[in-house]
Each structure stands twice: as structure tokens, then as C-alpha cells.
Amino acid sequence: MSMSPDQLKALVRRFFEEVWNQQKMDVIDEVFAPTVVLNGQAVKREAIRQVVASRRAAFPDIRVTVEDQVAEGEKVSTRRTWHATHRGAYRGIAPTGKEVTWVQISIVRFAEGKIVEDWPVTDELSLLQQLGHVVS
């Protein structure tokens, strides 16, 4: 049974709202296939959990807002804005207590109603600049 582009967009929004904003980690199993291609590397769903846990350790109050979505066929592209306070180590940077905002865009591909590919790109430079680690 094929899902409509609107249904696929809703699943992606559910991932951000429920997993990231509400910390409902079990939703990962409902949204992602058991093996996912993440930026070209095949990984198990556990890797998605580890990404979430790692980011939450550095930014415990993280909130994500979906800004734009475009869907065609089995693919959904989402632009989102992240807001958080730097309270734990991130990429070797000790906690700064700074409030930061960054943007991320991804394209995900679905098969049989589950995400099987995820290609996120993060404005890491902006985040590192806000943390005082990179001078603009």
C-alpha cells in the first residue's frame, strides 16, 4: 500500500515532534526501517537512537520546528530549525550555556511506509560560531 506525499510528510513531522520534542524514542521503530542508509552508510535503527541521545546530552532542551516540506514520490525534503541551550560537551566543546539556533535540511526516502534513507545536511558552521568555537 503506497502512502500519499502528505502522509509521508506527516510521518517525518511526527519523527521531529515526537522523538525530538517529546522524547518518545519508541517512535523511531515506527518511522524508520530496521536498516537505514544514513548519509550513504547502512546503519541499524540503534544509530538513530544514538544520534538523538548524543545531541540531547549536549543540548538537553533541544526543540525542533519544521519550517518547510516538499514531497515527491517516495521522498520528502524537510527544512527545520533547531533551538537549544549548550549544556553538555559537543564535538569536544565544553558546555557554554549559550542558547543556539541552527538549520538542517534533509531528504528522506520511504519504502513500505518506513524511512529507508536519510540525507541530512546541518549548518554546522553557524552552530560552531555561536558556541564560540569558530570565529566568523
C-alpha positions in Angstrom: 0.0 0.0 0.0 1.5 3.3 -1.2 1.3 6.4 1.0 0.5 9.8 -0.3 3.1 12.6 -0.2 1.0 14.3 2.5 1.1 11.1 4.6 4.8 10.8 4.2 5.3 14.4 5.2 3.2 13.8 8.3 5.4 10.8 9.2 8.5 13.0 9.0 6.9 15.7 11.1 5.9 13.0 13.6 9.5 12.0 14.0 10.6 15.5 14.8 7.7 16.3 17.1 7.5 13.0 19.0 11.1 11.8 19.0 13.0 15.1 19.3 10.5 17.4 21.1 8.6 14.8 23.2 11.5 12.3 23.7 9.3 9.3 22.6 12.2 7.1 21.5 9.9 4.2 20.6 8.6 6.2 17.7 11.9 5.6 15.9 10.9 1.9 15.4 7.6 3.0 13.9 9.1 5.5 11.5 12.4 4.0 10.4 13.1 0.7 8.7 15.4 -1.7 10.7 18.3 -0.7 8.5 18.6 2.8 7.2 21.1 4.4 4.8 22.3 7.5 6.8 24.4 9.8 4.6 25.4 6.9 2.5 26.2 4.4 5.3 23.9 1.5 6.1 23.2 1.6 9.9 20.7 0.0 12.2 17.9 2.0 13.9 20.1 2.0 17.0 22.3 4.5 15.3 19.4 6.9 15.1 18.8 6.5 18.8 22.5 7.2 19.5 22.3 10.4 17.4 19.3 11.6 19.3 20.9 10.7 22.7 24.2 12.3 21.8 22.5 15.6 20.7 20.3 15.6 23.8 23.3 15.1 26.1 24.8 18.3 24.6 21.6 20.2 24.2 19.0 18.7 26.7 16.3 21.3 26.0 16.5 20.9 22.2 13.4 21.9 20.2 12.9 21.4 16.5 10.5 23.3 14.3 9.6 22.1 10.8 9.7 25.1 8.5 9.2 23.7 5.0 8.5 20.3 3.4 8.4 19.2 -0.1 7.4 15.7 -1.2 7.5 13.8 -4.5 7.0 10.1 -4.9 8.6 8.3 -2.0 10.9 11.2 -1.0 10.3 14.1 1.5 12.6 17.0 1.9 12.3 18.9 5.2 13.9 22.2 6.4 13.9 22.6 10.1 15.2 25.0 12.8 16.7 23.7 16.0 16.8 25.8 19.2 18.7 24.6 22.3 21.0 25.5 25.2 24.5 24.1 25.2 24.6 22.2 28.5 26.9 19.2 27.6 30.0 18.6 25.6 29.6 18.9 21.9 32.3 17.9 19.4 34.9 18.4 22.2 33.5 21.8 23.1 32.8 22.1 26.9 29.3 23.4 27.8 29.0 27.1 27.3 25.4 27.7 28.5 24.7 29.6 25.3 21.4 29.5 23.5 21.9 28.4 19.9 19.8 28.1 16.8 20.8 26.2 13.6 19.2 24.9 10.4 19.1 21.4 8.9 17.7 20.2 5.7 17.3 16.5 4.7 15.9 14.3 2.0 14.4 11.0 3.2 13.2 8.1 1.1 10.4 5.8 2.2 9.8 2.2 1.3 6.7 0.4 2.6 5.8 3.3 4.9 9.2 3.5 6.7 12.2 5.7 6.2 15.0 3.7 4.5 17.3 6.6 3.5 18.1 9.8 5.3 20.4 12.5 3.9 20.6 15.4 6.5 22.8 18.4 6.0 23.4 20.7 9.0 24.6 24.3 9.2 27.4 23.1 11.5 29.5 26.3 10.8 26.7 28.5 12.2 26.4 26.3 15.3 30.1 26.2 16.0 30.3 30.0 15.5 27.5 30.5 18.1 29.4 28.3 20.5 32.5 30.5 20.1 34.5 27.7 18.6 34.9 29.2 15.1 35.4 32.9 14.5 33.3 34.3 11.7 
